[in-house]
């Protein structure tokens, strides 16, 4: 079965053809995810993205064909719909609101013990976005008929059917009770209970592509569209049922999200960006995160490689990048980022090495916070960084496997069309090699942790 997956990341947007039975990507089209700065606030270029999707689906259908469409998207976003379309633009979650609106939101948001959702900056809590839009644009908000979560917005554009789903509601939105599997008290406080679209399973069939859209794509027959899933949970999906708990999945992209299957929900720390995500089966999973992909790009600017000389110098000289490169989130949200023990400016290779070690030790901190145990599976761009995987394995003292798929999110989303768990997953992983890091790495880890906690 060939599934066309629409994959909306914070940094890039992709249309991918996946052979769902083989869990293999066949082809992909990619474009940057642009934030528009005009209008009432910074917002996503949803019309540009949709035009890209239609053109990509037309090309991919002509070349490969597909039997279904599935959708995955980043969290912390939702869409407010009126009769003719969007009532307000889809807000960029990195936008910061006026202090008085943030203070008002702090007064009404539920406790961490209810939602297992930490207070995050800007609009990283979807509830904060809805409060801002309701407060700042009351007339437009009164016109809202339906609120959908972000993957389901794209499903609505394809089919005309509106929905929400549990993985997107359960990813630090403040709107969901993960343990009870229902809406939080914030929904009543915001007065949106009658506006939220019905909750559907991620694997539920949302509907079929409309005739108008089918004609634009060049479809010869109706194609079903599946409800869709939060991107990090798509990465997790292909491992559920394949591994026995405890184990951990590290989903990497703009964000690095750690899922500790079998971890400890009750010992999460609201002040260190830990939370409960909700998996595709509706179960709460202890999680932690930091903006690792964004940080790595800011540090390296796409340059450098892990040469033996650079690895040796960074470890032996104990050259550290300390948290937090992107402040306000992650396991050390209040820490001030520094470059330590570098008398001269680092060259590109040394920066790449220091950034890789930084990312691995930040990942270890997240794994520790969730009380993760057992083997560790790394998915996404960091799975191609051998130094990161080796450093993580040595730092935490457990096996780390890098999944060979270029993006676990697209493969995971394609599984929805099979109503599959990972019991049948054929993804191939490669264990972290151990040939790059010198013996002094354990001392490096201890010193980095001392600086991170200071």
C-alpha positions in Angstrom: 0.0 0.0 0.0 1.4 3.4 -1.0 0.5 6.3 1.3 1.1 9.9 0.5 2.1 11.6 3.8 1.9 15.3 4.3 4.5 16.1 6.9 4.4 19.7 8.3 7.5 20.3 10.4 8.3 23.6 12.1 11.4 24.1 9.8 10.4 22.1 6.6 7.3 20.8 4.9 7.3 17.6 3.0 5.1 15.5 0.8 6.4 11.9 0.9 5.3 8.6 -0.7 5.7 5.7 1.7 5.4 2.0 1.0 3.5 1.3 4.2 4.0 -2.5 4.3 7.8 -2.2 3.8 8.0 1.0 6.0 10.1 2.5 3.3 10.1 6.0 1.8 9.9 6.0 -2.0 10.0 9.7 -2.9 9.7 13.1 -1.3 9.3 16.8 -2.1 10.4 19.4 0.4 10.1 23.2 1.0 10.9 25.5 3.9 8.1 26.3 6.3 7.9 30.1 6.0 6.5 32.3 8.8 4.7 35.4 7.5 5.2 38.6 9.5 2.3 40.7 8.1 -1.2 40.7 9.5 -2.2 40.6 13.1 0.7 38.5 14.3 3.4 36.1 12.8 1.7 33.2 11.3 2.3 30.2 9.0 1.9 30.4 5.3 -0.9 27.8 5.1 -2.0 28.7 1.6 1.5 28.5 0.3 2.0 25.1 2.1 -1.3 23.8 0.7 -0.4 24.9 -2.9 2.9 23.1 -2.4 1.1 20.0 -1.2 -1.3 20.0 -4.2 1.5 20.4 -6.7 3.6 17.7 -5.0 0.7 15.3 -4.8 0.0 15.8 -8.5 3.6 15.1 -9.4 3.9 12.1 -7.1 0.6 10.7 -8.2 1.7 10.9 -11.8 5.0 9.2 -11.1 4.2 6.7 -8.4 0.5 6.8 -7.5 -0.9 6.3 -4.0 -3.8 4.6 -2.2 -4.3 6.9 0.8 -3.2 10.2 2.4 -2.1 10.5 6.0 -0.9 13.6 7.8 1.6 14.5 10.5 2.4 17.9 11.9 4.3 19.6 14.7 2.5 20.3 17.9 1.6 23.6 19.6 -0.7 24.7 16.8 -4.4 24.7 16.0 -6.7 26.4 13.5 -9.8 28.5 14.1 -12.4 27.9 11.5 -15.4 29.9 10.4 -17.8 29.2 7.6 -15.5 30.3 4.8 -12.2 29.2 6.2 -9.8 30.6 8.8 -11.3 33.0 11.3 -7.7 34.0 12.3 -4.3 33.1 10.8 -2.5 30.0 12.2 -0.3 31.6 14.8 3.5 30.9 15.0 4.0 29.4 18.4 7.3 31.3 18.9 5.5 34.7 19.0 5.6 36.2 22.4 2.4 37.9 23.8 2.1 41.0 25.9 3.0 40.5 29.5 -0.5 41.3 30.8 -2.1 38.6 28.5 0.5 36.1 29.7 -0.2 36.9 33.3 -3.9 36.5 32.7 -3.3 33.1 31.2 -1.2 32.0 34.1 -4.2 32.7 36.3 -6.5 30.3 34.4 -4.3 27.5 33.2 -4.7 24.2 35.0 -2.1 22.7 37.3 0.7 20.4 36.1 -0.8 17.6 38.1 -4.0 17.8 36.0 -2.5 18.2 32.5 1.2 17.1 32.9 1.8 20.1 30.6 4.6 22.5 31.7 4.2 26.3 31.3 6.2 27.0 28.1 7.2 30.3 26.4 5.1 32.1 23.8 2.4 29.8 22.3 4.1 26.5 22.9 1.0 25.7 25.1 -1.9 25.8 22.6 -4.2 26.9 25.3 -2.1 30.1 25.6 -2.6 30.7 21.9 -6.3 30.4 22.2 -6.4 32.7 25.2 -4.3 35.3 23.3 -6.5 35.1 20.2 -9.7 35.3 22.3 -8.4 38.3 24.3 -6.7 40.3 21.6 -9.3 39.6 18.8 -12.6 39.1 20.5 -14.8 39.9 17.5 -12.9 37.5 15.2 -13.0 34.8 18.0 -16.7 35.1 18.3 -17.0 34.1 14.7 -15.1 30.9 15.3 -17.3 27.9 14.6 -14.8 25.0 14.9 -11.3 24.6 16.4 -9.2 21.8 15.0 -5.7 20.6 15.9 -3.0 21.2 13.3 -2.7 17.8 11.5 -6.4 17.8 11.2 -6.5 21.3 9.7 -4.8 19.8 6.6 -7.3 16.9 6.6 -10.1 19.5 6.7 -8.7 21.2 3.7 -8.6 18.0 1.8 -11.9 16.5 2.9 -14.1 19.2 4.4 -14.4 17.2 7.6 -13.2 18.7 10.9 -11.6 16.7 13.8 -9.2 16.9 16.7 -7.2 13.9 17.9 -5.5 12.7 21.1 -1.8 13.0 20.2 -2.1 16.6 19.2 -4.4 17.5 22.2 -2.0 15.7 24.5 1.2 17.4 23.5 1.7 20.2 26.1 -1.5 22.0 25.1 -2.9 22.5 28.6 -6.2 21.3 27.1 -6.1 17.5 27.9 -6.0 15.2 30.9 -3.6 12.5 29.8 -4.5 10.1 32.6 -8.2 10.4 32.3 -8.3 10.8 28.5 -10.5 13.8 28.3 -10.5 17.6 28.1 -9.0 19.6 30.9 -10.7 22.3 33.0 -9.2 25.0 30.7 -11.7 24.1 28.0 -14.5 25.4 30.1 -12.6 28.4 31.4 -11.9 29.5 27.8 -15.5 28.8 26.8 -14.6 26.6 23.8 -16.2 23.3 24.6 -18.8 23.8 21.9 -16.2 24.9 19.4 -13.7 22.0 19.6 -14.1 19.5 16.8 -14.9 15.9 17.7 -12.0 13.8 19.0 -11.0 11.1 16.6 -8.4 8.3 16.6 -5.3 9.1 14.6 -6.0 6.1 12.5 -9.6 7.0 11.9 -10.7 7.6 8.3 -11.5 11.3 8.2 -13.1 11.2 4.8 -12.2 11.2 1.1 -10.5 13.9 -0.9 -13.1 16.2 -2.3 -13.9 16.2 -6.0 -12.4 19.6 -6.5 -9.1 18.6 -4.8 -9.0 15.2 -6.6 -9.3 17.0 -10.0 -6.4 19.3 -9.1 -4.2 16.3 -8.1 -5.3 14.2 -11.0 -6.9 11.3 -9.0 -8.8 8.8 -11.0 -10.8 7.5 -8.0 -11.7 8.6 -4.5 -8.7 8.5 -2.1 -9.2 8.2 1.7 -7.6 10.7 4.1 -6.7 9.4 7.6 -7.1 11.7 10.6 -3.4 12.2 11.3 -1.0 12.5 14.2 1.4 14.7 16.1 4.9 14.3 14.5 6.9 13.1 17.4 4.1 10.6 18.2 4.4 9.4 14.6 8.0 8.5 15.3 7.0 6.6 18.4 4.1 4.7 16.7 6.3 2.4 14.7 8.0 1.1 17.9 4.8 0.5 20.0 4.4 -3.2 20.3 7.7 -4.0 18.7 9.8 -3.4 21.9 8.9 -4.4 25.4 8.9 -1.6 28.0 11.0 -0.1 29.2 12.5 1.6 26.2 12.9 5.1 24.9 12.5 6.8 21.5 14.4 10.0 20.8 12.5 11.8 18.0 14.8 14.5 16.4 14.0 17.4 14.2 13.6 21.1 15.1 12.7 19.7 18.5 14.3 16.7 20.2 11.5 14.8 22.0 12.2 11.9 24.3 9.5 9.3 24.9 10.2 7.1 27.9 7.9 4.1 27.4 7.6 2.6 30.9 9.0 5.7 32.5 7.7 7.5 35.7 4.9 9.9 35.1 4.7 11.0 38.8 8.3 12.2 39.0 8.2 14.6 36.0 9.5 18.2 36.7 7.2 20.9 35.4 10.1 23.4 35.6 12.4 21.5 33.3 10.3 20.9 30.2 9.1 17.5 31.1 5.6 16.5 30.2 3.2 13.6 29.4 2.6 13.1 25.7 -0.3 10.9 24.6 0.5 8.1 22.2 -1.6 6.9 19.2 -3.4 4.4 21.4 -4.4 7.2 23.9 -1.9 6.3 26.6 0.2 8.8 28.6 3.9 8.6 28.0 6.5 10.4 30.2 8.4 12.8 27.9 11.0 15.5 27.8 12.3 17.9 25.1 14.6 20.6 24.0 14.9 22.5 20.8 17.9 20.4 19.7 17.7 20.7 16.0 17.3 24.4 16.1 20.2 24.7 18.5 22.4 22.5 16.4 21.7 24.6 13.3 22.4 27.9 15.1 25.7 26.5 16.4 27.0 24.9 13.2 25.2 26.7 10.4 25.3 23.5 8.5 29.1 23.4 8.5 31.7 21.0 9.8 32.2 17.3 10.4 33.5 15.0 13.2 37.1 14.6 12.3 39.3 12.6 14.7 41.5 15.7 15.3 38.5 17.8 16.2 37.0 15.1 18.5 40.3 14.7 20.3 40.9 18.4 20.9 37.3 19.1 22.1 37.3 16.2 24.6 40.9 16.5 25.8 40.7 20.3 26.2 37.2 19.9 27.7 35.6 22.5 25.4 32.0 22.8 26.3 28.9 24.4 24.9 26.6 24.9 27.9 22.8 25.1 28.0 20.7 26.7 26.8 21.4 27.7 23.3 17.7 28.4 22.9 16.7 29.8 26.3 13.4 29.2 28.1 12.9 25.5 27.3 14.6 22.2 27.7 16.0 20.6 30.9 18.0 23.8 31.8 15.5 26.6 30.8 17.1 29.3 32.9 20.8 28.5 32.1 22.9 31.0 30.3 24.6 29.6 27.2 28.5 29.8 27.2 31.5 28.5 25.4 33.9 27.1 28.0 37.7 26.4 27.7 38.1 27.7 24.2 40.9 30.3 24.1 40.6 30.7 20.4 37.5 30.7 18.1 36.6 27.1 17.2 36.9 26.0 13.6 33.9 24.4 11.8 34.8 20.9 12.7 35.4 21.7 16.3 32.1 23.5 16.5 30.4 20.5 14.9 31.9 18.2 17.5 31.1 20.4 20.5 27.5 20.8 19.2 27.1 17.1 18.8 28.3 16.4 22.3 26.1 19.2 23.7 23.1 17.6 22.0 23.9 14.2 23.3 24.3 15.4 26.9 21.1 17.4 26.7 19.4 14.2 25.5 20.9 12.3 28.4 19.5 14.9 30.8 16.1 14.5 29.3 16.3 10.7 29.5 17.3 11.0 33.2 14.4 13.3 34.0 11.8 10.9 32.6 13.5 7.9 34.4 13.8 6.3 31.0 15.3 2.8 31.1 16.2 0.1 28.5 17.4 0.5 24.9 17.3 3.9 23.2 16.1 4.4 19.6 17.1 7.6 17.8 15.0 8.8 14.8 15.3 11.7 12.5 18.3 13.9 11.5 20.4 13.1 14.6 20.2 9.4 13.7 22.7 10.2 10.9 25.1 11.8 13.4 27.4 8.9 14.5 29.2 11.0 17.1 25.9 12.1 18.7 24.8 8.4 19.0 28.1 7.2 20.3 28.3 10.0 22.9 24.8 9.4 24.0 25.4 5.6 24.4 28.6 6.2 26.4 27.2 8.9 28.5 24.1 6.9 29.6 25.7 3.5 29.5 23.0 1.7 27.5 22.6 0.7 23.8 21.6 3.4 21.3 20.2 2.4 17.9 19.9 4.9 15.1 17.0 4.2 12.8 18.0 4.3 9.2 14.8 5.9 7.8 15.4 9.6 6.9 12.3 10.6 8.8 10.4 8.4 11.2 7.5 10.8 11.3 6.5 10.1 7.7 6.8 6.3 8.1 4.8 6.4 11.3 2.1 8.5 9.8 1.8 6.1 6.9 1.2 3.3 9.4 -2.1 5.0 10.3 -3.5 3.9 7.0 -2.8 0.3 8.0 -4.2 0.8 11.5 -0.8 -0.6 12.5 1.2 -0.7 15.6 4.9 -1.4 15.4 4.5 -5.1 16.0 5.0 -5.5 12.3 7.6 -2.7 11.8 10.5 -3.5 9.5 12.5 -0.4 10.2 16.2 -1.2 10.4 18.4 0.3 13.0 22.2 0.5 13.4 23.8 0.3 16.8 26.0 3.2 17.8 29.6 2.6 16.9 32.3 3.3 19.5 35.5 4.4 17.8 35.6 8.2 17.9 35.6 9.3 21.5 38.8 9.1 23.6 39.0 7.7 27.1 38.5 11.1 28.8 34.9 11.3 27.6 33.4 10.3 31.0 35.3 13.1 32.7 34.1 15.4 30.0 30.5 14.4 30.8 30.9 15.0 34.5 32.4 18.4 33.9 29.7 19.4 31.4 27.0 18.4 33.9 28.7 20.5 36.6 28.6 23.6 34.3 25.1 22.9 33.2 23.8 22.8 36.8 25.8 25.8 38.0 
